[in-house]
Amino acid sequence: MHKKVIIRCDAAEMPIIGTGHLYRCIVIYNFLKKKLNLSNKEIILIIKNKDKFSISNQILKSKKINFIAINSKIKNYSLNEINEINRFSSNLLIVDKWGSINKNCIYRIRKNHKKIVLLDDGSKNRNLVDLSLNSLKLTKNKIKNNFSGYNYSILPSYFEKNKYQKVVKKSIFIFFGGYDNKNLNQKLLKNLSLSKSKFRLIMHEKYQKMFKNRDINIKFYKSKDHYKNLKKSEIVICSGGLGMFDSIFFNKFTICIPQYRHQSININILNKKKIIKKLNVKKIKNVHKIIKSYYRNKANFSKLQKRQKKIINIRSIQNTLNLIYKCYEKNTRKAFI
């Protein structure tokens, strides 16, 4: 069965995976569907959707996006996974997974799919595909058709940027991705509850039962209102995934606590560039000092925002999406020559 575009990605309540890859692919899905005027049958997502991957069901059904499910026990880049992908043929296959593809996989996929795009793949074989984008897993070695750097980010907040939202003073948006691996919400709330300053905390409703008896001002929001509440916040406390880049994109004062090694690398780089503030999980009590420094030096905040805009902006996201579109377009041009 032939499709014009196929996207392979996952979301799961487990370390490393989280929900960021799927939300990023939803942006690509919506962009290409509109740009190429595709029907629901011409562009599909292939996902795992059982057990810890069941959150994929919830997200895609809420977005009214059709998908094809594969066995959740299949290993990434295994022969079984390749066989599942190759049940279809396509003009363009996009793979957004945290891993390293091997040569054998690429050669097998190439038989059924004219163009291949990889997102955040760490393999040295990226030169064998048509386009490789590394915005989170930064690479120093130059490889053909590979673009690496934060300005190649594709953010779920892309479609939300121009929607105005008034900022609420002394409001703190707390978000540690789809999976809170280090129980950062609990540790952070324990410290913020001791604060003498009266802040309004903004958190996802899935934490409502966990914190309902806390003597602290918390507003719980539904998933559909995620960006609305992110934009109205004055301060954002998050980990180092796509949520951090969303916060930078909206030019927020951002405090970041790494959950994984790759997040720590990105947070260290951005902290040195004075784009965000790093907070070590072992020194989480220092969150009060960082928040106080923000209010004491608010005059410097506009300078921070200027630095943020150089890292990620509407134009950089648009340019990155167009790289994927052009990859597809080259394929169709050749078909008519």
N, C-alpha and C positions, 0 to 999 in steps of 0.2 A: 504493500500500500504506500502510495507516494504522498508526502506532505511538503509544502514549500519551506516551512521552518519548523524545526524540532528543538526544544530546549530540555536539557537533562540537568536536574538539580534536586536538592533535598532540603527539608527542614526537620529538625528533631529536637526533643528536649534532652539533649546530651552534649557533653563537652565538644568544643571545636565547631560543631555543625550549627546549632542554634537556628534562628529564622532569617538571618540576614541574606543568605544566598538566594532563598526563595523570593523574598521581597524585592531584591535587586532584579531577579529574572522576571518578575511581574512588570517592572518598569520597562524592561526590554520587550516583553510580550506586547504590552499596550502600545509602545512606540512603533514597533515593526508592523503590528496589525493595522494601525492607522496609516502609517507611511506607505505601506505596500498594498493597502486596501484588501486585506486578507479576510476570509470568512473563518468562522470557528473551526471548520474542518481542515483548513489549510495550515494552521499553526497550532501546535500542541505542546504541552509539558508532559514529560515522563518523570514520575516521582515514586518514591517509596511512601507508603501511607498506613502501615500497620505498627502497633506497639508504640515505641518511642517516636516513630515518624508520623503518628496520627494527627499531629498538629498541622501537617500539610493539608489534610482534608479540610480542617476548620478554616484555614487561611484562604484556600482556593475557592471553597464554596461561598465564603463571605464576599469574595471578589467576583463570583459567578464566572469562573474560568474553568473550562473543561480540561481534564487531564487523563492520562493513562497510567495506571498503577502497575508497578513490578514488585516482585517478591522482596520484602524488606530485609531478608537474610542474605541477599546477594551481595558479594563483596565488590567494592569499587574497582573498576578496570579489570574485573575478572572476565573469563570467557563467557560466563552466563550473562553478565551485564551487557557485553558487546552483542551477544545474540539477541537480547531483548531490544536493544536499540536498532539492530539491523533487521528486525521484523518490518521496519519501514525504510523507505528511501526518502531523501530530502535534497532540496537545493542548498540548505544551510542547517548545520547542526551546531548548537551552542551548548557547551558543557561548563557548568559553573559548580566546581567542587574543589575542596581543599585537598590537594593530593599531588601526585606526580605520575603523569600518563607515560606508558612505555611504548616503544616503537611498534610492537606487535599489535597493540590496540589501535594505534593510528592507522596502520596499514589495513587492518580488518574493517575499521569504520569507513575508510576512504572508498571502499568498494561500493557502498550504498549512499554515501553522502558527498555531494560535490564540493562543498566548502565546510571547513571546521573552524570554530572559534572557541578558544579556551579562556576562562576567567580564573585568575589567581591559582594557576597551576605552577608547581615548582620544578617541573621536569626540564632536563637539558634538551629534550626532544621537541620543544615548542617550535623550533624552526621548521618542523615538518608539517605544521598546520598553517592555515591561511591568515589567522590573526590571533594574537595572544595579548590579553590585557591583564596587567598586574598592578592593581591599585593598593591592595592590602599586603600581599606577599611581594615585597620589593626585591628586585633583582639588579645586580651590578653588571653582570656579563651581558654584552650586547648580542642579541639574537635577531635574525631576520623576522620581520613582521611582529615583533614584540614591543609593546609600549608599557613602560613601568613608571609609576609615580602617582602621587595623590591626585594630581590633576586629571587622571584617567578614571576617577571614581564615577560610579553610576549609583545614584542614591534614590531610595524610595520617596524621598522628600521633593524630588524634582518637580512633580506636578502640583506641589503645595506652596512653592516659594512666593508666588505673587498674590496669595490670598492674605489680606491684611488681618492681623490679630493684635489687639492692644495688650501690651505687656503688663502683668500684675506685679506690683512691687513686693519684694521679699517673698517671692515664690521660687521654690526649688523643684525642678523636674528630676525624678530619679528613675533611671532605666538601665538595667544590666543585661539587655538582650533577651532572646527567647529562652535562655537557660542560665540561671544564676548558679554557676558552678561552685563558687566559693562562699555562697550564702551571704553575699555582700549587702543585700537589703536588710537583713537582721542586724548585722554588725554596724551598718551606717545609722539605722534608726535608733539603735541603742545609744549612740553618741549624740545624735541630733536632738534626742529627747531631753538631754541634759542642758541644752542651750538656753540661755536666759533671753535671747532674742526670739521674737515671735515670728516664725516663718510658717508659710503654708506649703506643705509638701504635696507633690502631685505624683501619684503612682497608678499603675494599672490595677484594674478591679480584681485581678486574680489573687492579689495580696490582701484583699479586704478582710478575710477571715483571720489571717495571720496577725493583723495589726488593729483589729477593731476595738480592743480594750486598752489601747495605748493612749496615754494622756498627752496627745500631740495632734496638731491640726493637719489632717491629711484629706486631700480630695482624691477620690478614686475615679478613674475614667474608663470608658469602654474602648476597645481596639479601634473602632471607627473614628474616635476623637483623639487618636495618638498625636498627630501633628498639630492639631488645634491647641492642645495643651502644652506641647513642646514649645510652640511659638509664643504663647502667652507667658511662659516662665521667664524669670530674670536670670536664674542660675541653673545649669544642668550638671548633674552628677551621674556618670555613666562608666562603662568599661571601654575597651578600645576597639570595638567592632564598628559596624555601620552606624550605630547610634551615635558614636562620637563624631563621625563625619557629618551626620545630619545636624548635629548641634553646631559644628563649625560652619556648615552651610547657612544656618540661620543666624550666624554671628552672635552666639551666646557665650557668656563666661562659662567655660567648660572645665570641670574637675574630673579627671579620669583615674580609675583604679583598674589596673590590668588583671585579667583572669588567666591569660595564657601567654606563652613566650612571645608569639608573634605580635600580640597586643602590646606587650611590654616594649618591644622594639619600636613599634610605631609611636607609642606614647612618649618614649624617651626622645625620639627625633622631634616630635611636635612640641614637646616641652622646651627643648633647647632653642627652637625657633620662636618661642614665646607665643604659641598659638593656643595652647591649652595649659592647664596646671596638673601636674602629676601628683597623685596621692598613693603612697604605698599602703597596701592592705594591713601590714604590720604596724603602721603608724596612723591608723584611721582616725585617731583622736585629733590629728592635726587638721582635720576638715574645718574646725572652728577658726583656726589661724588663717587658712586660705580664704574663707568667706569674709573674714574681717578685713583682710588685705584688699579684697575687691571693693569694699565700701570705702576704705580709706584712700584708695587710689583710683577712684572712678574717672578721674581726668585722663588716665592712661588707657581707659577701655576703648576709646575710639581708635587708638593706635593699634590695639590688639585686633579690632575688627578689620582694619585695613590689611593686616597680615593674613587674617583668615580668608579674606576675599581673593588674595593672590593664590591661595592653596586650592580652594574649590569655589566655583561660581556657576551660574546658569550656562554661560558660554562653554566652559570646560566640559560640563556634563553633556551638553548638546553635541559638542565635537566628538566626544567618545561614542555616543550613540550613533553618530553618523559614520564612524569607522566601521561599525557592525553593518549598518545599512549599505555602505559602499562595497563591503565584502560580498553581500548578497547580489548587489547590482552588477558587479563584475561577472558573476556567474551567469546572469540572465543575458547580459550583452553578448557573451561568448556563444550562447545558445542560438543567437540570431545571425551570427557571422557566417 
